């Protein structure tokens, strides 16, 4: 009976003791960095869009029509990009 108890014990190897915890911690850190960068990039993109709109209105006020049109165009494309990237991620969760 004593031999059966010893044979049923599972020996943990080097991978389970050393490597696997390191991989688990690294994957958790990478996930936290990704979530942080996703959060920051969302608000940086909103800030850039707001700045583009203000700059375009300023150029329109200064009668620089071509610059204002280009600014509004890039603001519209940025909003479309924001809508595609961040709104679809929320719907897929």
PAZAPA-4460 file (N, C-alpha, C; in steps of 0.05 Angstrom, whole numbers, plus 32768, in hexadecimal, padded with zeros to 4 digits):
% residues 93
    n_x    n_y    n_z   ca_x   ca_y   ca_z    c_x    c_y    c_z   seq   type   mol
   8011   7FE8   8000   8000   8000   8000   8011   8019   8000     1      X     A
   8028   8017   800E   8039   802E   800F   8045   8035   7FF3     2      X     A
   804A   8020   7FE3   8055   8024   7FC9   8041   8031   7FB6     3      X     A
   8027   802B   7FBA   8013   8037   7FA9   8010   8055   7FAF     4      X     A
   8013   805D   7FC8   8012   8079   7FCE   8029   8089   7FC1     5      X     A
   8040   807D   7FC1   8057   808B   7FB5   8054   808C   7F96     6      X     A
   8049   8077   7F8B   8047   8077   7F6D   8031   808A   7F64     7      X     A
   801E   8090   7F74   8008   80A2   7F6C   8010   80C0   7F6E     8      X     A
   8027   80C5   7F7C   8030   80E1   7F7E   8039   80EA   7F63     9      X     A
   8032   8102   7F5D   803A   810E   7F43   8053   811F   7F48    10      X     A
   8068   8119   7F39   8080   8129   7F3B   807E   8141   7F28    11      X     A
   8083   8158   7F33   8083   8170   7F23   809F   8175   7F19    12      X     A
   80A1   817C   7F00   80BB   8180   7EF4   80C4   819D   7EF4    13      X     A
   80D9   81A1   7EE6   80E5   81BC   7EE4   80D2   81D0   7ED7    14      X     A
   80C4   81C6   7EC2   80B2   81D8   7EB3   809B   81E2   7EC5    15      X     A
   808F   81D0   7ED4   8079   81D9   7EE5   8081   81EB   7EFC    16      X     A
   8099   81E7   7F06   80A3   81F6   7F1D   80AF   8211   7F15    17      X     A
   80BD   8212   7EFF   80CD   822A   7EF8   80C2   8239   7EE0    18      X     A
   80BE   822B   7ECA   80B8   8238   7EB1   809B   8241   7EB0    19      X     A
   8088   8230   7EB7   806C   8237   7EB5   8064   8250   7EC5    20      X     A
   806C   8253   7EDE   8065   826C   7EEC   8070   8285   7EDF    21      X     A
   8088   8283   7ED3   8094   829A   7EC5   8083   82A1   7EAD    22      X     A
   807B   828D   7E9E   806B   8292   7E86   8050   829E   7E8E    23      X     A
   8044   8294   7EA4   802A   829E   7EAD   802C   82BC   7EB5    24      X     A
   8041   82C3   7EC4   8045   82DE   7ECC   804A   82F0   7EB4    25      X     A
   805B   82E7   7EA1   8060   82F7   7E8A   8047   82FC   7E79    26      X     A
   8037   82E7   7E76   801E   82EB   7E66   800B   82FE   7E74    27      X     A
   800A   82FE   7E8F   7FFA   8311   7E9E   8003   832D   7E9B    28      X     A
   801E   8331   7E9B   8029   834C   7E98   8024   8356   7E7C    29      X     A
   8027   8345   7E68   8022   834D   7E4C   8004   8355   7E49    30      X     A
   7FF2   8346   7E55   7FD6   834C   7E53   7FD0   8367   7E60    31      X     A
   7FDC   836D   7E78   7FD8   8386   7E85   7FE2   839E   7E74    32      X     A
   7FFA   839A   7E68   8005   83AF   7E57   7FF3   83B4   7E3F    33      X     A
   7FE9   839E   7E33   7FD7   83A1   7E1C   7FBE   83B0   7E23    34      X     A
   7FB1   83A9   7E3A   7F99   83B7   7E42   7F9E   83D4   7E48    35      X     A
   7FB5   83DA   7E55   7FBC   83F5   7E5B   7FC0   8406   7E42    36      X     A
   7FCF   83FA   7E2F   7FD3   8409   7E15   7FBA   840C   7E06    37      X     A
   7FA8   83F9   7E07   7F8E   83FB   7DF9   7F7E   8412   7E05    38      X     A
   7F7E   8414   7E20   7F6F   8429   7E2E   7F7B   8445   7E27    39      X     A
   7F96   8446   7E28   7FA3   8460   7E22   7F9F   8468   7E05    40      X     A
   7FA2   8455   7DF2   7F9F   845C   7DD6   7F83   8466   7DCF    41      X     A
   7F6F   845B   7DDD   7F54   8464   7DD8   7F51   8482   7DDE    42      X     A
   7F5B   848B   7DF5   7F58   84A7   7DFC   7F6C   84B9   7DED    43      X     A
   7F82   84AF   7DE5   7F95   84BE   7DD5   7F88   84C3   7DB9    44      X     A
   7F7B   84AF   7DAE   7F6D   84B2   7D95   7F57   84C7   7D97    45      X     A
   7F47   84C6   7DAC   7F32   84DA   7DB0   7F3E   84F6   7DB2    46      X     A
   7F54   84F9   7DC1   7F62   8513   7DC4   7F6C   851D   7DA9    47      X     A
   7F77   850B   7D98   7F81   8513   7D7E   7F69   851C   7D6C    48      X     A
   7F53   850E   7D6E   7F3C   8516   7D5E   7F31   8531   7D66    49      X     A
   7F30   8536   7D80   7F27   8550   7D8A   7F3A   8566   7D81    50      X     A
   7F54   8561   7D82   7F68   8574   7D7A   7F66   857A   7D5C    51      X     A
   7F61   8565   7D4C   7F5E   8569   7D2F   7F45   857A   7D29    52      X     A
   7F30   8576   7D38   7F18   8586   7D33   7F1D   85A3   7D3B    53      X     A
   7F2A   85A9   7D51   7F31   85C4   7D59   7F43   85D1   7D45    54      X     A
   7F58   85C2   7D3C   7F6A   85CE   7D28   7F5C   85D3   7D0D    55      X     A
   7F4A   85C1   7D05   7F3B   85C5   7CED   7F29   85DE   7CEE    56      X     A
   7F1C   85E1   7D05   7F0B   85F9   7D09   7F1C   8612   7D09    57      X     A
   7F34   8611   7D14   7F46   8628   7D14   7F4E   862F   7CF7    58      X     A
   7F55   861A   7CE8   7F5D   861E   7CCC   7F46   8629   7CBC    59      X     A
   7F2E   8620   7CC1   7F16   862A   7CB3   7F11   8647   7CBA    60      X     A
   7F16   864E   7CD3   7F13   866A   7CDC   7F28   867C   7CCE    61      X     A
   7F40   8671   7CCA   7F56   8680   7CBD   7F54   867F   7C9E    62      X     A
   7F3E   8674   7C94   7F39   8672   7C78   7F4D   8660   7C69    63      X     A
   7F58   864D   7C76   7F69   8639   7C6A   7F57   8620   7C64    64      X     A
   7F49   8621   7C4E   7F34   860D   7C49   7F40   85F2   7C44    65      X     A
   7F56   85F1   7C35   7F62   85D6   7C2E   7F6C   85C9   7C48    66      X     A
   7F79   85D7   7C59   7F83   85CC   7C72   7F6C   85C3   7C84    67      X     A
   7F56   85D2   7C85   7F3F   85CB   7C95   7F32   85B2   7C8A    68      X     A
   7F30   85B0   7C70   7F23   8598   7C64   7F34   8580   7C69    69      X     A
   7F4F   8582   7C67   7F60   856C   7C6D   7F5E   8564   7C8B    70      X     A
   7F5C   8577   7C9C   7F59   8572   7CB9   7F3F   8564   7CBF    71      X     A
   7F29   856D   7CB3   7F0F   8561   7CB7   7F0F   8544   7CAC    72      X     A
   7F1C   8541   7C95   7F1E   8526   7C88   7F2D   8513   7C9B    73      X     A
   7F43   851B   7CA5   7F52   850A   7CB7   7F43   8505   7CD2    74      X     A
   7F34   8519   7CDB   7F24   8515   7CF3   7F0E   8501   7CEE    75      X     A
   7F02   8502   7CD6   7EED   84EF   7CCF   7EF9   84D2   7CCD    76      X     A
   7F10   84D0   7CC0   7F1D   84B6   7CBE   7F25   84AB   7CD9    77      X     A
   7F2F   84BD   7CEB   7F36   84B5   7D06   7F1E   84AB   7D16    78      X     A
   7F07   84B9   7D13   7EEF   84B1   7D21   7EE6   8496   7D16    79      X     A
   7EE8   8492   7CFC   7EE0   8479   7CF0   7EF2   8462   7CFB    80      X     A
   7F0C   8468   7CFD   7F1F   8454   7D08   7F18   844E   7D25    81      X     A
   7F12   8463   7D35   7F0A   845F   7D51   7EF1   844E   7D53    82      X     A
   7EDE   8454   7D42   7EC5   8445   7D42   7EC9   8428   7D3B    83      X     A
   7EDA   8423   7D27   7EDF   8407   7D1F   7EEE   83F8   7D35    84      X     A
   7F04   8404   7D3F   7F15   83F5   7D52   7F08   83F1   7D6D    85      X     A
   7EFE   8407   7D79   7EF6   8405   7D95   7ED9   83FD   7D98    86      X     A
   7EC8   8405   7D86   7EAB   83FD   7D89   7EA7   83E0   7D83    87      X     A
   7EB5   83D5   7D6F   7EB2   83B9   7D68   7EBD   83A7   7D7E    88      X     A
   7ED3   83B0   7D8B   7EDE   83A0   7DA1   7ECA   839D   7DB8    89      X     A
   7EBB   83B2   7DBD   7EA8   83B2   7DD3   7E91   839F   7DCC    90      X     A
   7E88   839F   7DB2   7E72   838D   7DAA   7E7A   8370   7DAA    91      X     A
   7E94   836A   7DA5   7E9C   834E   7DA3   7EA1   8341   7DBF    92      X     A
   7EA1   8351   7DD4   7EA6   8345   7DEF   7E8E   8338   7DFA    93      X     A
***
